Amino acid sequence: MVSTVEVRVATADDAVAVSALEEAALGSDAWSPGLVAEGVAGRVPTTLYLVATEQTPSVEQTPSVEPVETLVGYAAASMVADLAELQRIAVAATHRRTGIASDLLARVESEAGRRHADRVLLEVREDNHAACAFYAARGFSEIDRRPRYYADGTTAVILVKELRP
């Protein structure tokens, strides 16, 4: 059984699944289900939610049966004027290191460019070495630090990627 992953703009129908993944990935730092629902439904004009869904063929294998769609990742970005800020990106634990985060980030960058942003900004915990390496490998560079930014006292590293030369 072959499955495919697609990245698309989120709809209100995705809110529960995005909120569940938000909670699983971010724990006590997760946004509330209500806040996620507002953003996913498009009621926050500057915020874009993207979802990565896995399409798995139905067990019946008949042409009339739709594939099963499972949300496996999401990204949230704020886009205002010439700046896009990646606020969230998360992938289900069972699907990490499969390229889904790269696909989500590429789509954020594409949407940002289409909306006339010339750079993408984000913050990441300095102790999240895997995330720091992920962003560095995709052209992000450090521009600042915010000491004791997170509730546990961890410093935030501010990264930027220019979208236009």
GIHUZI-V61908 format. One record per run of one state. SS is the DSSP state (2 for helix, 1 for strand, 0 for the rest). FROM is the first residue (numbers start at 1). LEN is the number of residues. If there is no record, write none. Layout:
ss-><SS	SS>
from-><FROM	FROM>
len-><LEN	LEN>
This chain:
ss-><0	1	0	2	0	2	0	1	0	1	0	1	0	2	0	2	0	1	0	2	0	1	0	1	0>
from-><1	3	10	12	30	33	41	47	57	68	81	83	92	93	96	100	115	119	126	129	138	141	147	156	163>
len-><2	7	2	18	3	8	6	10	11	13	2	9	1	3	4	15	4	7	3	9	3	6	9	7	3>
